[in-house]
């Protein structure tokens, strides 16, 4: 056996690895629960902010829609110019 490893050493390494994997999975479960709770809190705060600033939120959405339409028009214009030049 290389480096003097015995079957007992391999067994201990295997047990240690399994134990570390379980610890990691438990930490990940805890982090998942914390992430869900924080997501719900942020969702509630965001919803409250939109409710309080509803007129400003509507104006912002209208502005974003306008920006998307302008970019779409620019895209169609460039596409048309490329077709005409060919």
Backbone as JSON, one array per atom type, in Angstrom:
{
  "sequence": "XXXXXXXXXXXXXXXXXXXXXXXXXXXXXXXXXXXXXXXXXXXXXXXXXXXXXXXXXXXXXXXXXXXXXXXXXXXXXXXXXXXXXX",
  "N": [[0.84, -1.18, 0.0], [0.54, 2.25, -0.81], [2.48, 4.77, 0.73], [2.13, 3.83, 3.31], [-0.59, 3.52, 3.92], [-3.28, 2.09, 5.56], [-6.07, -0.23, 5.56], [-7.67, 0.61, 7.68], [-6.98, 3.3, 7.93], [-7.96, 4.29, 5.52], [-10.68, 3.8, 5.93], [-11.21, 5.56, 8.07], [-10.72, 7.99, 6.82], [-12.79, 7.93, 4.93], [-15.07, 7.96, 6.62], [-14.68, 10.44, 7.86], [-14.92, 12.13, 5.63], [-17.6, 11.69, 4.88], [-18.85, 12.69, 7.17], [-18.07, 15.41, 7.03], [-19.37, 16.13, 4.68], [-22.05, 15.9, 5.42], [-22.16, 17.93, 7.36], [-21.72, 20.15, 5.69], [-24.0, 20.03, 4.03], [-25.98, 20.52, 5.95], [-25.35, 23.15, 6.66], [-25.85, 24.38, 4.21], [-28.61, 23.95, 4.0], [-29.49, 25.56, 6.1], [-28.61, 28.06, 5.15], [-30.23, 28.23, 2.9], [-32.82, 28.45, 4.03], [-32.52, 30.88, 5.39], [-32.1, 32.53, 3.18], [-34.6, 32.34, 1.89], [-36.27, 33.53, 3.81], [-35.15, 36.13, 3.94], [-35.64, 36.9, 1.3], [-38.46, 36.99, 1.27], [-38.86, 39.08, 3.12], [-37.61, 41.24, 1.78], [-39.24, 41.29, -0.48], [-41.7, 42.04, 0.67], [-41.01, 44.6, 1.67], [-40.36, 45.89, -0.74], [-42.84, 45.76, -2.07], [-44.36, 47.35, -0.33], [-43.03, 49.79, -0.68], [-43.59, 50.3, -3.37], [-46.36, 50.58, -3.15], [-46.56, 52.86, -1.53], [-45.26, 54.79, -3.08], [-46.77, 54.88, -5.47], [-47.72, 56.57, -7.69], [-45.25, 57.59, -8.64], [-44.0, 55.19, -9.26], [-45.59, 54.29, -11.37], [-45.05, 56.26, -13.26], [-42.33, 55.75, -13.63], [-42.42, 53.18, -14.76], [-43.8, 53.76, -17.12], [-41.86, 55.37, -18.3], [-39.79, 53.51, -18.64], [-41.02, 51.77, -20.46], [-41.23, 53.53, -22.59], [-38.51, 53.92, -23.18], [-37.81, 51.34, -24.04], [-39.42, 51.16, -26.35], [-38.28, 53.21, -27.92], [-35.67, 52.17, -28.26], [-36.34, 49.84, -29.65], [-37.43, 50.98, -31.99], [-35.13, 52.22, -32.97], [-33.58, 49.95, -33.49], [-35.1, 48.74, -35.56], [-34.88, 50.76, -37.47], [-32.07, 50.77, -38.01], [-31.84, 48.16, -38.98], [-33.46, 48.37, -41.26], [-31.97, 50.27, -42.73], [-29.66, 48.78, -43.23], [-30.71, 46.8, -44.89], [-31.57, 48.33, -47.11], [-29.16, 49.36, -48.03], [-27.93, 47.13, -49.05]],
  "CA": [[0.0, 0.0, 0.0], [1.39, 3.44, -0.89], [2.63, 5.7, 1.87], [1.77, 3.22, 4.57], [-2.02, 3.58, 4.22], [-3.88, 0.8, 5.89], [-7.52, -0.18, 5.38], [-8.26, 1.39, 8.77], [-6.81, 4.71, 7.58], [-8.93, 4.6, 4.46], [-12.0, 3.81, 6.56], [-11.33, 6.8, 8.84], [-10.84, 9.09, 5.85], [-14.14, 7.84, 4.38], [-16.01, 8.41, 7.65], [-14.47, 11.88, 8.02], [-15.47, 12.77, 4.44], [-19.06, 11.62, 4.99], [-19.24, 13.62, 8.23], [-17.91, 16.78, 6.52], [-20.42, 16.34, 3.68], [-23.3, 16.14, 6.16], [-22.07, 19.28, 7.94], [-21.88, 21.1, 4.59], [-25.4, 20.0, 3.63], [-26.76, 21.18, 6.99], [-25.11, 24.59, 6.52], [-26.53, 24.83, 3.01], [-30.03, 24.0, 4.32], [-29.68, 26.76, 6.91], [-28.48, 29.22, 4.27], [-31.42, 28.26, 2.05], [-33.93, 28.97, 4.83], [-32.25, 32.3, 5.61], [-32.32, 33.21, 1.9], [-36.04, 32.42, 1.66], [-36.81, 34.53, 4.74], [-34.71, 37.45, 3.48], [-36.37, 37.18, 0.06], [-39.82, 37.39, 1.63], [-38.79, 40.4, 3.74], [-37.35, 42.22, 0.72], [-40.45, 41.36, -1.3], [-42.68, 42.84, 1.4], [-40.55, 46.0, 1.69], [-40.51, 46.42, -2.1], [-44.27, 45.96, -2.31], [-44.76, 48.52, 0.45], [-42.47, 50.97, -1.32], [-44.38, 50.57, -4.58], [-47.68, 51.05, -2.72], [-46.42, 54.23, -1.03], [-44.84, 55.66, -4.18], [-47.43, 54.33, -6.65], [-47.67, 57.45, -8.87], [-43.88, 57.63, -9.16], [-43.72, 53.88, -9.86], [-46.28, 54.25, -12.67], [-44.28, 57.12, -14.16], [-41.08, 55.04, -13.95], [-42.75, 52.09, -15.69], [-44.08, 54.39, -18.41], [-40.57, 55.79, -18.85], [-39.07, 52.32, -19.1], [-41.68, 51.32, -21.68], [-40.82, 54.47, -23.64], [-37.12, 53.62, -23.55], [-37.83, 50.09, -24.81], [-39.98, 51.46, -27.66], [-37.28, 53.98, -28.66], [-34.62, 51.24, -28.67], [-36.91, 48.98, -30.69], [-37.49, 51.78, -33.21], [-33.75, 52.37, -33.44], [-33.19, 48.66, -34.04], [-35.78, 48.57, -36.84], [-34.28, 51.74, -38.38], [-30.76, 50.27, -38.42], [-32.09, 46.98, -39.8], [-33.95, 48.86, -42.56], [-30.85, 50.89, -43.45], [-28.79, 47.71, -43.71], [-31.37, 46.13, -46.02], [-31.59, 49.25, -48.23], [-27.79, 49.51, -48.54], [-27.54, 45.92, -49.79]],
  "C": [[0.88, 1.24, 0.0], [1.34, 4.26, 0.39], [2.15, 5.11, 3.17], [0.29, 3.33, 4.92], [-2.54, 2.19, 4.51], [-5.39, 0.9, 5.61], [-8.21, 0.63, 6.48], [-8.14, 2.89, 8.48], [-7.8, 5.13, 6.51], [-10.34, 4.69, 5.02], [-12.21, 5.12, 7.32], [-11.47, 8.01, 7.91], [-12.24, 9.1, 5.25], [-15.17, 8.36, 5.38], [-15.9, 9.92, 7.84], [-15.09, 12.64, 6.85], [-16.99, 12.79, 4.49], [-19.56, 12.62, 6.04], [-19.16, 15.07, 7.74], [-19.0, 17.1, 5.49], [-21.75, 16.63, 4.37], [-23.3, 17.53, 6.78], [-22.3, 20.34, 6.87], [-23.34, 21.17, 4.16], [-26.29, 20.7, 4.65], [-26.59, 22.69, 6.92], [-25.83, 25.14, 5.31], [-28.04, 24.9, 3.24], [-30.34, 25.25, 5.13], [-29.59, 28.02, 6.05], [-29.69, 29.34, 3.35], [-32.61, 28.84, 2.79], [-33.74, 30.47, 5.07], [-32.5, 33.08, 4.32], [-33.81, 33.37, 1.61], [-36.65, 33.5, 2.56], [-36.42, 35.94, 4.3], [-35.42, 37.85, 2.19], [-37.78, 37.63, 0.34], [-39.84, 38.79, 2.26], [-38.56, 41.47, 2.68], [-38.54, 42.38, -0.21], [-41.52, 42.22, -0.63], [-42.28, 44.32, 1.43], [-40.7, 46.63, 0.32], [-41.97, 46.67, -2.45], [-44.81, 47.17, -1.57], [-44.27, 49.81, -0.19], [-43.24, 51.32, -2.59], [-45.75, 51.11, -4.19], [-47.6, 52.51, -2.27], [-46.13, 55.2, -2.18], [-45.48, 55.22, -5.49], [-47.41, 55.29, -7.85], [-46.26, 57.51, -9.49], [-43.51, 56.3, -9.82], [-44.37, 53.77, -11.23], [-45.51, 55.09, -13.68], [-42.98, 56.41, -14.58], [-41.34, 53.92, -14.95], [-43.06, 52.65, -17.07], [-42.78, 54.83, -19.08], [-39.78, 54.61, -19.38], [-39.69, 51.76, -20.38], [-41.29, 52.23, -22.85], [-39.4, 54.2, -24.11], [-37.06, 52.37, -24.41], [-38.36, 50.34, -26.22], [-38.97, 52.23, -28.51], [-36.15, 53.05, -29.13], [-35.1, 50.28, -29.75], [-37.0, 49.7, -32.02], [-36.11, 51.97, -33.81], [-33.25, 51.09, -34.09], [-33.81, 48.44, -35.42], [-35.19, 49.53, -37.87], [-32.93, 51.25, -38.9], [-30.92, 49.05, -39.33], [-32.56, 47.38, -41.2], [-32.84, 49.48, -43.37], [-29.89, 49.83, -44.0], [-29.4, 46.98, -44.91], [-31.33, 47.03, -47.26], [-30.19, 49.37, -48.85], [-27.34, 48.28, -49.32], [-28.27, 45.93, -51.08]]
}
